[in-house]
Structure formats: C-alpha cells, structure tokens
Amino acid sequence: MKGLLSFHGRIVRAAVVALSIVSVALVGLAATRDAFAQTGGACIPVSQRTTELGCFVYAEEHLRELPDGPVYWHIDRFADQSSAQAAKGENGTVVEILGRVWLFTISGKSWRPSTGEHIADIGPLTLPHARSLMATYMEGNFKPGMQSTIHRHPGTEAWFVLSGAQCLETPHGEQIGKPGAPPVIVPPGEPMLLTGIGKEQGHWLVLILMDATMPRGTPADDWTPKHTCEEIAAE
C-alpha cells in the first residue's frame, strides 16, 4: 500500500511540474503576443513604452493660426534642449527622440530657426478641414517584416526615415521610405498599412497633422490591402 501511495505521489508531483511548465510556456506566449500587439498595433504614449520596437507618441501640439500658402513640417536638430527652446518659434515643438534633440515646426516653406542644424522640410502637407489643428509627433521603430494595423488618421501623416526602410500600402499603391528618398506622405482619411522592409531595423520620425477634436487613428475596416509590401519585404 505504501508503495502504491508513493507511486501515486510521484505521479501527482510530475503532473504539478508538467502543469507548471505549461503555465510558464503559456505566460511566455501571452507576453510575446502582447508585445507584438503593442509593436505592431496602434501608437501608444512614450510614457507607456515597455519595448524598443513599436510606435510611440512624444508630443501633441495644438497649433495656432498657420500662414497662408503651402504648409511644411520643418525638422531641425540641436545639441541640447536649451538651444532648441531658444530657437523655437510659433507652432514649434522640442522633443528628444533616439538620443537627439529635435525642433519640429509647422509653418510656411521658407521658415528657418535662427540656429541649429537644418535636417529637412517635409511637404507640402494637406490640411484637414477642421476648426482646430494639432501636430502629433511620434517615433517609429520597426524590424523588417513588422506591420502596423490597417488604419487611417483624421489628418495628413508624414514620415522622415532616419535608418532602415519602410513600405506603405494605400489604395493608390505603395510608397517606399528610406534615408535620402522623397518623404512618404498620406492625405487625411486615407487607409494604410505600414511594413518594415529591408535588412536592418528601421527608425523614423512621424507627424500626424490632424483635426484636434478627433481620435488620433481609427481602424480602416472598409479597405482590404493587397499586401504587396510583404512581397517587397520578402525580396
């Protein structure tokens, strides 16, 4: 009888160990799925960041009246926060992304700060029909093969690629973004799917020039992409 009980006890202990292993595996799988949902899904505030990869919101700037004529996103780089703040003008925003200090400004094409290293002018940008506008600035950090959700924004979205490469699919085809290439710009309301491509991890600065009264982004369930960027990523 003792032998039987001892054998039964070994079976119970083995079952507990097996269950523990399965539980750990399931927890690990859930964590992986959560991480992918964050990195491949909607952008989140940088204060909630728990992983290197993904899309992270750094600033939301309510804009004052813009000048007449075409509007651009001006990107300038500075050695420190104080220098950038001193050079900031109307509709300017200072952020620190990827270890560098940036001054982002929404203004006419000829605008320039008094100091700093001028990096790029992105535009012209289509303004949404709205009583109030907001500039939302983000960092994108994708590995090749990573994708966003299928979504749209209540405003123009623009990317400035610092490293790596991206492919954006919309109903009008694909746009390829990489350092030195023309900027990728999507007009308000356009459904899209963003994919990281190439051989190296991609980093990009992102602007959504949007209706300040609307959610930053919404699912685009009324559009089915052809997933052509996935074919490009596989090449």
Secondary structure, DSSP 8 states (H G I E B T S, - for coil): -HHHHHHHHHHHHHHHHHHHHHHHHHHHHHHHHHHHHHHHSS-EEGGG--SSSEEEEEEEEE-----SS-EEEEEEEESSHHHHHHH--TTEEEEEETTEEEEEEEEETT---SSSEEEEEE------S-SSEEEEEEEEEE-TT-B--SEE-SEEEEEEEEESEEEEEETTEEEEE-TTS--EEE-TT--BEEEEESSS-EEEEEEEEEETTS-S-EE-TT-----HHHHHHH-
